[in-house]
Amino acid sequence: MPESQTKLVKDAFTNTASIKTMSIDVFDKTLTDSDSDSNDTNPKSSPNKNGQRSPTLHQHNQATLVHPGEFESENHFYPRVLNATIHPLVASFFQLGNERIMARYAHLNPQVNLDKLRECLSYQPKTFKWAGSDLFNITTASGQRQMILIETNSCPSGQKSMPLLSDTEEYGGYRVVLETAFREVLEKADPALGGLAVVYDKNKMETTAYASVLAEISKEKVWCVEFYDEDEDPPVKWVDRVMHVRDENGVFHSIRACFRYVTQKPWNRFPLTTKTLVLNPIISCLAGGRNKMMAARAYEFFNAELADSGLAVRIPETINNVTKEAIPLWVNYMGGHAVLKIPYSNAGQGVFTITNENELDQFLEMNHHYDKFIVQSLVGNASWSSTTRAGKFFHVGTIPNRRNHTYVSDLRIMVTADRNGFRPVAMYARRARKPLVTKLEDNPNCSSWEMLGTNLSVKQEDGRWTSEPERLLLMDRKDFNQLGIGVDDLIDAYVQTCLSVIAIDKLSDRLMPDDETFNFDLFRSLNPDEALLHEILVQIGV
């Protein structure tokens, strides 16, 4: 790194009081340099700070061209989904439209300001146009049920798990996302900059579908390329903030618009501002889409704005910026049961459920790359949930099976937004590996994560991802009835999802109000994690 940049980076950490805003050019140049120098760092599969082996570094990846007319449903949906019939209740929800959703929600929640709700559902996000939320169906000891938000992700999965709403719409939700959120991005792209690309680091089944459908609706060839963190020979580079992708002959091609499914620390590979237009921009990830710490802040700020409307983003009680040393105090504060989160992980990684001293000790003995953590109240069963200021909440869970076993389940709702506001795109549910027990001592050999963890993604030793689709619950006639939820629960979950997206989008706008200047001082004050700040500024390997 040039000496002038090195000095500016050091100053950012040693004298932030004097920094109110920082030119984004520094971030862009640093990222470009770190990508080009990455061959000299991060030895292949070396142990990281967590004592685990780093992902195998992928070499010689290349962009492939996808042509119009190449979409084949069997390549982009799970086999179960291809043979599934959408549940009538789910189909009716997707046919409601925002006006009827608002009418029903306001009818069931008379304290809600209808005008404010209409403003929210018709909101046009500036950066965070495509998102997916995970929610729990919970209840209180008195039987009050509600949906609470667990997290909202930028660039979410879900299409491959969603049965078609109509047999004549073979592209399903893939087309919906591209013709709403991405179309608005594409309209603003400079045609002189080059072609179109879909860039990803996991979920090939869905990303190649987006490339195929994009080729179909744009009537042009689309580049599709894998782009991994710590890649020794990355197939993507940035030149003057323009993305270039490498073909099989080693030739780089410039890109005018990119559909991004890069989810693992995407700020390591994408500049904060680009001439190539990207969906979603990286700022939406830093502001909460892939940063749970900032997401919690975003919800706090937006809830303050919504205070008189009867609306709110509902989340478990959350303590931010907790040091490792203070974690036992907060776990004790929550009655000995809590959820610990590494704020920048996703796909179920970096989440730890704590229900006893052994699980807490195991977490504390681990080496963690980041300095600050999130402590959240744990939603378990009636006798072993966290004690919070709002009382205890516990899982409604699935309908008991023939063995009278009830499983924890969550609900994923994907939404997209354009000038017409929000619309739901896809949804699915997941269940935990093991059934809930009434008392933890009833099954001492079962970890709390086996009863509470629902994510299907599993990271393999080589860094690649696989899935456990046997725990997937579809929105079809067979699986949906297991969830024990109705259309009003779906409406509640949809409203919560939209509110969370708005919150993160508003914080994105505060951090980068003019698309050129990143308010570093504000970001650091909200998210004072030196390890993350180092990643953003210096990048891995510099």
C-alpha positions in Angstrom: 0.0 0.0 0.0 1.4 3.5 -0.8 2.7 5.4 2.2 0.1 8.1 1.9 -2.7 5.6 2.1 -1.0 3.7 5.0 -0.8 7.0 7.0 -4.4 7.8 6.3 -5.6 4.4 7.5 -3.5 4.6 10.7 -4.9 8.1 11.3 -8.4 6.7 11.0 -7.7 4.5 14.0 -5.6 6.7 16.1 -7.4 10.1 15.7 -11.0 9.4 14.8 -12.2 12.4 16.7 -10.9 14.6 13.9 -12.6 12.5 11.2 -16.2 13.4 10.4 -16.3 12.0 6.9 -13.9 10.1 4.7 -13.6 10.2 1.0 -14.8 6.9 -0.4 -11.9 6.9 -2.9 -9.6 5.7 -0.1 -11.7 2.6 0.4 -12.0 1.9 -3.3 -8.2 2.2 -3.8 -7.4 0.1 -0.8 -9.8 -2.6 -1.9 -8.3 -2.7 -5.4 -4.8 -2.9 -4.1 -5.7 -5.6 -1.6 -7.2 -7.8 -4.3 -4.2 -7.4 -6.6 -1.8 -8.2 -3.8 -3.7 -11.2 -2.3 -1.4 -13.8 -3.9 1.3 -12.9 -1.3 -0.9 -13.5 1.7 -3.2 -16.0 3.5 -1.4 -19.3 2.8 -3.7 -21.9 1.5 -5.9 -23.5 4.2 -3.9 -22.0 7.1 -5.3 -21.9 10.6 -7.3 -18.7 11.4 -7.7 -16.9 14.7 -10.6 -19.2 15.7 -8.2 -22.1 15.6 -10.0 -23.5 12.5 -8.7 -23.9 9.0 -9.4 -21.2 6.5 -11.5 -22.1 3.5 -9.6 -23.8 0.7 -8.5 -21.0 -1.7 -10.2 -21.4 -5.0 -8.0 -20.9 -8.0 -8.6 -20.4 -11.7 -12.3 -19.6 -11.4 -13.6 -18.1 -14.6 -16.7 -16.4 -15.7 -19.0 -18.3 -18.0 -21.5 -16.9 -20.4 -25.2 -17.7 -19.9 -27.4 -17.2 -23.0 -31.1 -16.5 -23.4 -33.2 -19.7 -23.4 -31.0 -21.7 -21.1 -33.2 -21.8 -18.0 -34.2 -25.3 -16.9 -36.4 -25.6 -13.9 -34.8 -28.8 -12.6 -31.5 -27.0 -12.3 -32.9 -24.2 -10.1 -35.4 -25.7 -7.8 -35.2 -28.6 -5.3 -36.7 -31.8 -6.7 -39.4 -31.6 -3.9 -40.4 -28.2 -5.0 -40.8 -29.2 -8.7 -43.5 -31.7 -7.6 -45.1 -29.5 -4.9 -48.4 -27.7 -5.1 -48.6 -24.3 -3.4 -50.8 -24.3 -0.3 -54.1 -22.4 -1.0 -53.6 -20.2 2.1 -50.1 -19.2 1.0 -51.4 -18.6 -2.5 -54.1 -16.4 -1.2 -51.6 -14.3 0.8 -49.5 -13.6 -2.3 -52.7 -12.5 -4.1 -53.7 -10.0 -1.4 -51.7 -7.0 -2.4 -50.5 -4.3 0.0 -53.8 -2.4 0.2 -55.7 -5.5 1.5 -52.8 -6.4 3.7 -52.9 -3.0 5.3 -56.6 -3.2 5.8 -56.4 -6.5 7.6 -53.4 -5.5 9.7 -55.0 -2.3 10.8 -58.2 -4.2 11.6 -56.4 -6.6 13.9 -54.2 -3.9 15.4 -56.4 -0.8 15.9 -53.6 1.0 17.6 -51.7 1.2 14.3 -51.7 4.4 12.3 -52.9 3.3 8.9 -51.3 6.2 7.1 -47.9 5.4 8.5 -48.4 1.7 7.6 -49.2 2.7 4.0 -46.2 4.9 4.0 -44.0 2.0 5.1 -45.3 -0.6 2.6 -45.0 1.9 -0.3 -41.5 3.0 0.8 -38.9 3.1 -2.0 -35.5 1.9 -0.6 -32.5 3.8 -1.9 -30.0 0.9 -1.6 -31.6 -2.1 0.2 -34.0 -3.2 -2.5 -33.8 -7.0 -2.1 -33.9 -8.7 1.3 -35.0 -11.7 3.3 -36.0 -11.9 7.0 -36.0 -14.9 9.4 -38.8 -14.8 12.0 -39.9 -16.9 14.9 -43.6 -17.6 15.8 -43.6 -17.1 19.6 -46.0 -16.7 22.4 -46.1 -15.5 26.0 -47.1 -17.3 29.2 -50.5 -15.7 28.8 -50.9 -17.0 25.2 -50.2 -13.8 23.2 -48.8 -14.9 19.9 -46.7 -12.8 17.5 -43.9 -12.9 15.0 -40.5 -11.6 16.1 -37.6 -10.8 13.8 -34.4 -12.7 14.2 -32.4 -11.2 11.4 -32.7 -9.5 8.0 -30.2 -10.4 5.3 -29.1 -8.7 2.1 -29.0 -10.9 -1.0 -31.0 -13.7 0.5 -31.7 -17.3 -0.6 -35.2 -18.8 -0.9 -36.2 -19.1 -4.5 -35.2 -22.8 -4.9 -37.5 -23.6 -2.0 -40.6 -21.9 -3.1 -43.3 -23.8 -5.1 -44.6 -21.9 -8.1 -47.6 -19.7 -7.6 -48.7 -20.5 -11.1 -47.7 -23.3 -13.4 -47.4 -20.8 -16.3 -44.8 -18.7 -14.5 -41.8 -21.1 -14.8 -39.3 -18.5 -13.6 -41.1 -18.0 -10.3 -39.7 -15.4 -8.0 -36.4 -15.2 -9.9 -38.1 -13.1 -12.5 -40.0 -10.9 -9.9 -36.7 -9.8 -8.2 -35.1 -9.0 -11.6 -38.1 -7.2 -13.0 -38.5 -5.0 -9.9 -35.3 -4.3 -7.8 -32.7 -5.1 -10.5 -34.6 -3.4 -13.3 -34.4 -0.1 -11.5 -30.6 -0.6 -11.1 -30.2 -1.6 -14.7 -32.1 1.5 -16.0 -29.5 3.7 -14.4 -26.4 1.8 -15.6 -24.1 3.3 -18.3 -24.3 1.0 -21.4 -20.8 2.1 -22.4 -19.4 0.3 -19.3 -19.9 -3.2 -20.6 -22.1 -6.2 -20.0 -24.1 -7.8 -17.2 -22.9 -10.2 -14.5 -24.1 -12.4 -11.7 -21.4 -12.8 -9.0 -21.7 -15.3 -6.1 -19.9 -17.1 -3.4 -22.5 -19.7 -2.6 -25.9 -21.1 -3.6 -25.1 -22.0 -7.3 -28.6 -23.4 -7.8 -30.2 -20.0 -7.4 -27.4 -17.7 -8.7 -27.3 -19.5 -12.0 -31.0 -19.2 -12.2 -30.8 -15.4 -11.8 -28.2 -15.4 -14.6 -30.4 -17.5 -16.9 -33.6 -15.4 -16.2 -31.6 -12.1 -16.6 -30.3 -13.3 -19.9 -33.9 -14.1 -21.0 -35.5 -10.8 -20.0 -32.6 -8.6 -21.1 -32.1 -10.5 -24.4 -28.3 -10.4 -23.9 -25.6 -12.7 -22.7 -24.8 -12.6 -18.9 -21.6 -13.5 -17.2 -21.8 -15.8 -14.2 -18.8 -16.1 -11.9 -17.8 -17.4 -8.5 -15.9 -14.9 -6.3 -14.6 -16.2 -3.0 -13.0 -14.5 -0.1 -9.3 -15.1 0.1 -9.1 -16.4 -3.5 -5.5 -16.5 -4.6 -6.4 -15.9 -8.2 -9.7 -13.9 -8.2 -11.7 -13.9 -11.4 -13.0 -10.4 -10.6 -11.1 -7.2 -10.4 -11.9 -3.5 -10.1 -10.4 -0.9 -12.4 -11.3 2.7 -11.7 -14.4 1.4 -9.8 -15.5 -0.7 -12.8 -16.0 -4.4 -12.3 -14.1 -6.7 -14.7 -14.7 -10.5 -14.9 -12.2 -13.0 -16.4 -13.3 -15.5 -19.1 -11.8 -19.0 -19.8 -9.1 -17.4 -22.0 -7.9 -15.1 -19.2 -9.5 -12.0 -20.9 -11.2 -9.6 -18.6 -14.6 -8.0 -19.6 -16.0 -4.8 -18.1 -19.5 -4.9 -16.4 -22.1 -2.2 -16.3 -24.5 -3.8 -13.8 -23.9 -6.7 -11.3 -26.4 -8.9 -9.5 -24.6 -9.8 -6.3 -25.0 -13.0 -4.3 -21.7 -12.5 -2.4 -22.6 -12.9 1.2 -19.5 -13.8 3.3 -17.9 -10.5 4.3 -18.7 -8.9 0.9 -16.9 -5.7 1.9 -13.7 -7.6 1.3 -14.4 -7.9 -2.4 -16.7 -5.0 -3.4 -15.9 -1.3 -3.0 -18.3 0.9 -1.1 -19.0 2.9 -4.3 -18.7 1.7 -7.9 -19.4 2.8 -11.4 -20.6 -0.6 -12.1 -24.1 -0.6 -10.4 -24.5 -3.4 -7.9 -27.6 -4.9 -6.3 -27.5 -4.7 -3.4 -24.7 -2.1 -2.8 -22.2 -2.9 -0.1 -23.4 -0.1 2.2 -26.6 -2.0 2.7 -24.6 -4.9 4.1 -22.5 -2.8 6.4 -25.5 -0.9 7.7 -27.3 -4.1 8.7 -27.9 -6.5 5.8 -24.8 -8.5 6.8 -24.0 -6.8 10.0 -26.2 -7.8 13.0 -24.6 -5.1 15.2 -25.6 -2.3 12.9 -29.0 -3.9 12.2 -29.9 -3.7 15.9 -28.9 -0.1 15.9 -31.0 0.5 12.8 -34.1 -1.0 14.5 -33.6 1.1 17.6 -33.5 4.3 15.5 -36.4 3.4 13.3 -38.5 2.3 16.3 -38.0 5.7 17.8 -39.3 7.2 14.6 -42.3 4.9 14.7 -43.0 5.5 18.4 -46.4 7.2 18.0 -47.6 5.0 15.1 -48.3 1.7 16.9 -45.7 0.0 14.7 -42.3 -1.3 15.7 -39.7 -3.8 14.6 -40.0 -6.6 17.2 -36.8 -8.3 18.1 -35.5 -10.2 21.2 -33.9 -8.1 23.9 -30.5 -7.2 22.5 -27.3 -6.0 24.1 -24.8 -4.6 21.6 -21.0 -4.2 21.6 -20.4 -6.6 24.4 -16.8 -7.6 25.1 -15.9 -11.2 25.6 -15.1 -10.5 29.3 -18.6 -9.0 29.9 -20.5 -11.8 28.3 -21.0 -13.9 31.5 -22.6 -10.9 33.2 -25.1 -10.4 30.5 -25.9 -14.1 30.3 -26.6 -14.1 34.1 -28.7 -10.9 33.6 -30.9 -12.9 31.2 -31.4 -15.8 33.7 -28.6 -18.0 32.5 -30.1 -18.5 29.0 -29.0 -16.4 26.1 -27.9 -16.3 22.5 -24.4 -15.1 21.6 -23.7 -13.8 18.1 -20.7 -12.8 16.1 -22.3 -9.9 14.3 -20.8 -10.4 10.9 -21.4 -14.1 10.3 -24.4 -15.5 8.4 -25.9 -18.8 7.2 -26.2 -19.9 10.8 -22.5 -19.5 11.5 -21.4 -17.5 14.5 -24.5 -18.1 16.5 -24.3 -19.8 19.9 -27.2 -20.8 22.2 -26.3 -20.8 25.9 -28.4 -22.8 28.3 -25.8 -24.0 30.8 -22.3 -23.3 32.1 -20.7 -25.8 29.9 -22.0 -24.1 26.7 -20.9 -20.8 28.0 -17.4 -22.1 28.9 -17.0 -23.6 25.4 -17.8 -20.3 23.8 -15.4 -18.4 26.1 -12.6 -20.8 25.4 -12.8 -20.2 21.7 -10.5 -17.6 20.0 -12.6 -15.1 18.1 -11.4 -12.8 15.4 -13.7 -9.9 16.3 -13.7 -7.8 19.5 -17.4 -7.2 20.1 -20.4 -9.5 20.3 -24.2 -9.4 20.6 -26.0 -10.9 23.5 -29.7 -11.6 22.9 -32.5 -13.1 24.9 -33.1 -16.8 24.2 -36.4 -18.0 23.0 -36.7 -21.6 24.1 -39.5 -23.6 25.8 -41.7 -22.3 28.5 -39.4 -23.4 31.4 -36.1 -22.4 29.8 -36.3 -19.1 28.0 -34.5 -15.9 28.9 -36.0 -13.6 31.5 -36.3 -10.2 29.9 -37.9 -6.8 30.9 -40.9 -7.8 28.7 -41.2 -11.2 30.3 -40.6 -14.6 28.9 -41.2 -15.7 25.3 -41.2 -19.2 24.0 -41.6 -21.0 20.7 -45.0 -22.0 19.4 -43.2 -24.6 17.3 -44.6 -27.1 14.8 -47.8 -29.1 15.2 -46.9 -32.2 17.3 -46.0 -35.2 15.1 -47.2 -38.8 15.8 -44.7 -39.1 18.6 -46.0 -35.8 20.1 -42.7 -34.1 19.2 -42.7 -30.4 18.7 -39.9 -28.8 16.7 -38.7 -25.2 16.7 -39.3 -23.7 13.3 -38.6 -20.3 11.6 -40.1 -18.6 8.6 -38.0 -16.9 5.9 -39.8 -14.2 3.9 -38.1 -12.7 0.9 -39.2 -9.2 -0.3 -38.2 -7.0 -3.2 -39.0 -3.3 -3.7 -39.1 -0.7 -6.4 -40.9 2.6 -7.1 -44.2 0.8 -6.3 -43.1 -0.2 -2.8 -42.6 -3.7 -1.3 -44.0 -7.0 -2.5 -43.4 -10.5 -1.1 -41.4 -12.9 -3.4 -40.8 -16.2 -1.7 -41.1 -17.9 1.6 -40.1 -21.2 3.3 -39.7 -22.6 6.8 -37.0 -24.7 8.5 -37.1 -26.8 11.6 -34.5 -27.7 14.1 -32.7 -31.1 14.1 -34.1 -32.3 17.5 -37.5 -31.8 19.1 -38.0 -29.4 22.0 -37.9 -30.8 25.5 -40.1 -29.6 28.4 -37.0 -29.4 30.7 -33.4 -29.3 29.6 -32.5 -32.2 32.0 -35.0 -34.4 30.1 -32.3 -35.0 27.4 -28.9 -34.0 28.7 -27.1 -35.5 25.7 -28.9 -33.0 23.3 -27.3 -29.6 22.9 -29.5 -26.5 22.9 -28.4 -25.7 19.3 -29.8 -29.0 18.1 -33.2 -28.0 19.5 -33.0 -24.3 18.5 -30.8 -24.0 15.4 -32.9 -24.0 12.2 -30.4 -22.8 9.5 -29.9 -25.4 6.7 -26.5 -24.2 5.5 -23.5 -26.2 6.6 -19.9 -25.0 6.0 -17.6 -27.8 5.0 -13.9 -28.1 5.8 -12.8 -26.9 2.4 -14.9 -23.7 2.9 -17.6 -24.7 0.5 -21.2 -24.9 1.5 -23.8 -27.7 1.6 -27.3 -27.9 2.9 -29.6 -30.1 4.9 -32.8 -30.0 2.8 -34.5 -32.7 4.8 -35.3 -30.0 7.5 -36.8 -27.7 4.9 -40.6 -27.1 5.2 -42.2 -26.0 2.0 -45.2 -23.7 1.5 -47.1 -26.6 -0.1 -50.1 -28.7 0.9 -48.0 -31.3 2.7 -45.5 -29.2 4.8 -47.3 -25.9 5.5 -49.9 -27.5 7.8 -47.1 -28.6 10.2 -46.3 -24.9 11.0 -49.6 -24.1 12.7 -49.7 -20.6 11.2 -52.4 -18.8 9.3 -52.7 -15.9 6.9 -52.7 -13.3 9.7 -49.3 -14.7 10.8 -48.0 -14.3 7.3 -49.2 -10.8 7.2 -47.6 -10.0 10.5 -44.3 -11.5 9.3 -44.4 -9.6 6.0 -45.0 -6.3 7.8 -42.1 -7.0 10.2 -39.9 -7.8 7.2 -40.7 -4.5 5.5 -40.1 -2.5 8.6 -36.7 -4.1 9.1 -35.7 -3.4 5.5 -36.7 0.3 5.9 -34.7 0.6 9.1 -31.5 -0.7 7.5 -32.0 1.4 4.3 -32.5 4.5 6.4 -29.3 3.9 8.3 -27.5 3.2 5.0 -28.5 6.6 3.8 -27.2 8.2 7.0 -23.9 6.5 6.6 -23.6 7.4 2.9 -26.0 10.2 2.1 -24.5 11.2 -1.2 -23.1 7.9 -2.6 -19.6 9.3 -2.5 -18.7 10.0 1.1 -18.8 7.4 3.9 -19.3 8.8 7.4 -16.6 6.7 9.0 -16.9 8.5 12.4 -20.6 7.7 12.7 -20.0 4.1 11.7 -17.2 3.7 14.2 -19.3 5.2 17.0 -22.1 2.8 16.3 -19.9 -0.3 15.7 -16.6 0.2 17.6 -15.1 -3.1 16.6 -11.5 -2.6 15.6 -11.2 -5.9 13.8 -14.1 -5.1 11.5 -12.9 -1.5 10.9 -9.5 -2.9 9.9 -11.2 -5.2 7.4 -13.1 -2.4 5.9 -10.2 -0.1 5.5 -7.1 -2.2 5.0 -8.7 -5.5 3.7 -7.4 -9.0 4.5 -3.8 -9.4 3.5 -2.7 -5.8 3.3 
